[in-house]
Amino acid sequence: MRQLGKIHCQEINKDDNAPWVIFFHGFGADANDLFSLAEMIPQKKTFNWLFPNGILEVPIGPAWMGRAWWTIDMMEIQRAAERGEHRDFSNDTPKGMSKAFDMASEMLKQMKIPWSKVVLGGFSQGAMLATEIYLRAPENPAGLIIMSGTLVHQEEWKKLIPARAGQKFFQSHGEGDPILGFKQAQKLETLLTQNGMKGSLSGFRGGHEIPPGVITKIGEYLNSLEI
């Protein structure tokens, strides 16, 4: 474990000169959740890995706590699912996202690594935070990996995306995702590509998850980056 600012992180440092992949976990998980991806993702290049721990402790079951980047009304998502719908976050700015952004930005500042050597990514809520940091960075980060994320405050992101024109992203999403709908993932892909970024949504038959095929494609994406 390593503390950067106020965030505790799991770290795999293979080479001080290698680029870093920073993966933010989803709601209710923790820094260990995505840790195994560092070994599972096929890599032709050397990468260092950082897995930050969410800044909030949240209950996810009887006597069972997890971590999160901001609070989510899971009952609201469940009620939408019971109606056969998905909660649409595209016009919402999640309460607490700005605090998570500030703390993650301080974490990155403490790392003292050029943006050109940072690949940002995450799963679900972590993908939303990774996208926010990526778009607001003062320079182009090396890459963006969106796993089962969704579109939030689209008018803000729409203003920021043109500054990343020509940059490559990777996005995956389950076509049967019961938590964050596939259509919202498609809206995010459209927003990114219509405003100049390069990439496409890799859909798969499944739900809110990271299947082996996606792990392989993430490796292909990382290997394609010129870093």
N, C-alpha and C positions, 0 to 999 in steps of 0.2 A: 504493500500500500504506500501511496505517496500523497501528501497534502499539498494542494496548489491553491493558494488563497484560502477560501473556506470550504473547498470541495475535496473530499477524500477520493482517491482514484486507485484503480488497479493498473499496473504498468508492465509492459514488456519492452525493455530497451535493448535492442540487438546491436545497434550501430548509431553512434551519436550524429553521424552525417546522413543517416537515412531519413526519408520522409515519415511522417506520423499519420496514422489512422486513428481518429478519435470517434468512438461509438457511444452515443447516449442511449441508455436503456429506456424501456417503456414504463408506463404507470404501474406501480405495484411490484416491480422487479428491483434489482439492485446492480451494483457494478459487476457482480459475478455472472449475470444473466447472459451477456454476449461474449464473455471472456473466451470461450472455446472457439469462437469464430477465428481468432488469431491463428489457430493451428488448422482449422478446417478449410479456410479459404485458400485455394491454390494460388501460389505466388511465384512469379519468376524473378521478382525483385525483392530486395530486403526492405521491410517496413517495421517501424516501431509502432506500438499499440498503446492506447490509453482508454480506460473504461471508467468514466466518472460515476460517482455515486450520487443519486438524486438528493436534492437539498432538503426535502421534506420526508417525514415518516408518516405513512398512511396505513390505516387498517385495511386488510384485504380478506380477513376471515376471522373466526373465533380465535383469539390469542395469537393471531398471525399478522405481522406487520411487514410492510414493504416500503420502498422508497419511491418518490415521485419528484417531478420538476415543478409541478403546480397541481392544485386540487382539480378533480374532475367529478361532476355529478354523474356517477355511474348509474343511478336510478333513472335519470333522464334518458341515458342511452338505452337502458333496459326497456323503459316504457315505449320508446320509439321502435325497438325491435319487436315488441309485442304487437305493435300496430302494423308490423311488416315494413317498417321504414328504417332509415338510418338517420342519425342526428347529423345535420348539416352545420359544420363549423365555419363555412367559408367566409361569412361576414362577421365572425366573432374574433375579438382579441382576447385570448384566454386570460382570465384574471390570475396574475402571478407570473405570467410569461416574461414580463419585463424584468422582474427580479431575478428569475432564472437566467435570463440573457446577461444581465449585469454580472452575476456571479461566475457564469461560464466564461465571460469575456475576461474577467480578472484571472481566472484559471489559465486561460490561453496566454495572457500577458506574462504570467509567472513562468511559463514554459520557455519564453524567449526564443521562439522558433519563427522563421519567416513564414508568412501566409502561403507562399509558393510551395512549402513543404508540408502543408496540413490538408489532409482529406477529412472532411466532416461527414458524419453519418449517424444514423440512429434507427430505432425501431419504434413505431407507433408515436407516442408522445415525444420520445427522444428524437424521432425523425422531424417532427415539427420544430423542435428547438434547434436541431442541426441546420435546418433550412433557414430559420431566422438568423442564426449566427452567420451562415454562409452569405446570405444576401446583404447583411449589414456590415460585413467585414470591410475595412478600409482599402484592402487590395484583394485581388482574385485569389481565393484559396485554390489548392490543387484539384479538389474534387468534392462531389456531393453524392452521398448514398442515402436514398430514401426508402426504407423498408416499412411497408404497411403504414405509411404516414397519411396525412390528409391536408387539405387546403384550409388555412385560417387567414384571417384579415386580408382578403385577397386584394383590396384596393391598395394596401400598404405594399404588399409583395409586388403588385403590378408596377408600382413606381420604381422598385429597386432592381427588378430582373434585367432591364435593358443594360445595366452596368456590367452584367455578366454575359453579355452576348458573345456567342462563340464558344463558351465554356461547356464542358461535357458533364452530364449528370447520369446517375443510374437510379431507376425507380422500380420497385416491385410491389405487387399487391395481390392478395387472394381474391378471386372472382366471387367467392362465397363468404367473404369476411363479414361476420355478424356484428362487429363492433364499429369499424370505420368502413363505410360503403365503397365499393369499387368505382361507382360513378363519380364520387368525390375525388378519388385518386386520378381518374381520367381528367377531371376539371383542372387538377393541379398540373398534370402533364401538359395539357393544352396551354395553360397560362405560361408555363416555362418555355415551351417551344415557340409559341406565337410571339413571345417577346425576346427571342433571339438565342436561347440556350439550345444545346444539342443533346439529344437523348430521347428515350422512349420508355413507356411503361411496359414492364415485363409482367404480364398477368399470368396467374397459375390457378389450377383447379385446387382450391383449398380455402382456408379461412385466415385467421389472424396469426400468421406464423412465418417462419423462414425455412422453406423446404430445401432439400439438397440441390435442386436445380438452380435455385436463386443463389446459393452459396457459390456454385461454380461460375455463374454469370458475374457475381461481384468480383471474383478473381480475374475474370477476363477484363472487366472494367478497370480494375487497379493496374493490371499489366499494360493497359493501353495508354495510361496517363504518362505524359512526358515530364517526369520529375526525377 
